Amino acid sequence: MSRYSLNVPVPPAVGRLASGLASECLDADRRTRHSLVGKRLGDAWRVTDPVREALEGLGPFRIRVAGVERFRTPPTGRAPVVYLAVESKGLWTVHRRLCEVVDPVPAIEGREYVPHVTIARGPDAATLVGRSAGPVEWTVERLAFYDAHHRVTVESIALPA
């Protein structure tokens, strides 16, 4: 698993939505922190300069929660993974540009990338698939370099208008 990633900050409304849905799953592994990964960066977060260069000229972009879906057989961990699906052309632009700077993680990035916010894992979570999820929309004005080991943002990038 990559230690560092470039994430989209998730607004409180998305965290409340995901937590509320997860609370219905008594026998699932529920997330308490919610994130939206734009691109995994590996073990060296010091790629900030190439990442910043790759994102030059990119301004704020919109994201919309599009429903509750699942990964039936995730590459790692307990299955299924139930998540808030998100739609965003801007996020796809971020991901594509960063895949040119940092190699995509096989089976989960590049063409296989599915922008999402994990709700819960396990068979009990599957009951949430297809549930109403929103509408929640927001504008992304900043991206965050995130250290998954320490669970902390180490730096951020503003997306100027």
MIFI-823470 format. One record per residue (C-alpha): residue number from 0; z, y, x; residue in three letters; chain. Coordinates in steps of 0.25 Angstrom, whole numbers. Layout:
> NUM  Z  Y  X  Ala  A
...
//
This chain:
> 0  0  0  0  Met  A
> 1  -3  14  5  Ser  A
> 2  9  22  8  Arg  A
> 3  2  36  6  Tyr  A
> 4  -7  40  -5  Ser  A
> 5  -13  53  -11  Leu  A
> 6  -8  54  -25  Asn  A
> 7  -10  63  -37  Val  A
> 8  3  69  -42  Pro  A
> 9  6  63  -56  Val  A
> 10  12  73  -66  Pro  A
> 11  25  70  -73  Pro  A
> 12  17  67  -86  Ala  A
> 13  10  55  -79  Val  A
> 14  23  50  -73  Gly  A
> 15  30  51  -87  Arg  A
> 16  18  44  -94  Leu  A
> 17  18  32  -83  Ala  A
> 18  33  31  -84  Ser  A
> 19  34  31  -99  Gly  A
> 20  23  20  -100  Leu  A
> 21  30  12  -88  Ala  A
> 22  44  13  -96  Ser  A
> 23  37  3  -106  Glu  A
> 24  35  -8  -96  Cys  A
> 25  49  -15  -94  Leu  A
> 26  44  -25  -85  Asp  A
> 27  34  -18  -76  Ala  A
> 28  35  -11  -63  Asp  A
> 29  36  4  -67  Arg  A
> 30  32  16  -59  Arg  A
> 31  42  27  -57  Thr  A
> 32  33  36  -49  Arg  A
> 33  19  38  -53  His  A
> 34  8  42  -44  Ser  A
> 35  -7  43  -44  Leu  A
> 36  -13  39  -31  Val  A
> 37  -26  46  -27  Gly  A
> 38  -28  38  -14  Lys  A
> 39  -19  29  -5  Arg  A
> 40  -19  34  9  Leu  A
> 41  -13  23  17  Gly  A
> 42  -1  24  27  Asp  A
> 43  -5  37  33  Ala  A
> 44  -4  49  24  Trp  A
> 45  -8  58  36  Arg  A
> 46  -22  57  30  Val  A
> 47  -19  70  23  Thr  A
> 48  -29  78  30  Asp  A
> 49  -41  69  27  Pro  A
> 50  -36  68  13  Val  A
> 51  -35  83  11  Arg  A
> 52  -49  84  17  Glu  A
> 53  -55  74  7  Ala  A
> 54  -49  81  -4  Leu  A
> 55  -54  95  0  Glu  A
> 56  -60  103  -12  Gly  A
> 57  -53  94  -22  Leu  A
> 58  -46  102  -33  Gly  A
> 59  -37  99  -44  Pro  A
> 60  -41  87  -53  Phe  A
> 61  -37  81  -67  Arg  A
> 62  -31  68  -69  Ile  A
> 63  -29  61  -83  Arg  A
> 64  -21  49  -87  Val  A
> 65  -31  40  -93  Ala  A
> 66  -23  28  -99  Gly  A
> 67  -14  16  -95  Val  A
> 68  -21  5  -87  Glu  A
> 69  -18  -6  -78  Arg  A
> 70  -22  -13  -65  Phe  A
> 71  -22  -28  -69  Arg  A
> 72  -21  -33  -54  Thr  A
> 73  -17  -22  -45  Pro  A
> 74  -19  -24  -30  Pro  A
> 75  -4  -25  -28  Thr  A
> 76  9  -26  -36  Gly  A
> 77  12  -31  -49  Arg  A
> 78  1  -31  -60  Ala  A
> 79  -3  -25  -69  Pro  A
> 80  -2  -10  -64  Val  A
> 81  -2  -1  -77  Val  A
> 82  -6  13  -74  Tyr  A
> 83  -10  27  -80  Leu  A
> 84  -25  28  -77  Ala  A
> 85  -29  42  -73  Val  A
> 86  -43  48  -73  Glu  A
> 87  -47  59  -63  Ser  A
> 88  -60  62  -56  Lys  A
> 89  -52  71  -47  Gly  A
> 90  -43  59  -43  Leu  A
> 91  -55  50  -40  Trp  A
> 92  -61  61  -31  Thr  A
> 93  -48  61  -23  Val  A
> 94  -48  46  -22  His  A
> 95  -63  45  -18  Arg  A
> 96  -61  56  -7  Arg  A
> 97  -49  50  -1  Leu  A
> 98  -55  36  -1  Cys  A
> 99  -65  43  9  Glu  A
> 100  -53  47  18  Val  A
> 101  -44  35  16  Val  A
> 102  -49  21  14  Asp  A
> 103  -47  16  -1  Pro  A
> 104  -37  5  -3  Val  A
> 105  -45  -7  -7  Pro  A
> 106  -44  -12  -21  Ala  A
> 107  -37  1  -26  Ile  A
> 108  -44  13  -21  Glu  A
> 109  -59  18  -20  Gly  A
> 110  -66  12  -31  Arg  A
> 111  -54  4  -36  Glu  A
> 112  -45  17  -37  Tyr  A
> 113  -39  18  -51  Val  A
> 114  -31  31  -52  Pro  A
> 115  -18  28  -59  His  A
> 116  -3  30  -61  Val  A
> 117  4  17  -61  Thr  A
> 118  14  15  -73  Ile  A
> 119  19  1  -70  Ala  A
> 120  16  -13  -65  Arg  A
> 121  17  -27  -71  Gly  A
> 122  13  -34  -84  Pro  A
> 123  23  -26  -93  Asp  A
> 124  15  -14  -89  Ala  A
> 125  2  -19  -94  Ala  A
> 126  7  -16  -109  Thr  A
> 127  4  -1  -105  Leu  A
> 128  -11  -2  -103  Val  A
> 129  -19  6  -113  Gly  A
> 130  -7  15  -117  Arg  A
> 131  -8  29  -119  Ser  A
> 132  -7  38  -107  Ala  A
> 133  -8  52  -109  Gly  A
> 134  -15  61  -109  Pro  A
> 135  -10  66  -96  Val  A
> 136  -19  74  -87  Glu  A
> 137  -16  83  -75  Trp  A
> 138  -22  91  -64  Thr  A
> 139  -20  86  -50  Val  A
> 140  -18  98  -40  Glu  A
> 141  -11  91  -29  Arg  A
> 142  -12  77  -22  Leu  A
> 143  0  70  -15  Ala  A
> 144  1  62  -2  Phe  A
> 145  11  51  -6  Tyr  A
> 146  19  42  2  Asp  A
> 147  22  30  -6  Ala  A
> 148  32  24  4  His  A
> 149  41  36  2  His  A
> 150  36  40  -12  Arg  A
> 151  34  54  -8  Val  A
> 152  22  64  -8  Thr  A
> 153  20  68  7  Val  A
> 154  10  79  5  Glu  A
> 155  1  84  -5  Ser  A
> 156  -13  90  -7  Ile  A
> 157  -16  102  -16  Ala  A
> 158  -29  102  -24  Leu  A
> 159  -33  116  -24  Pro  A
> 160  -41  122  -36  Ala  A
//
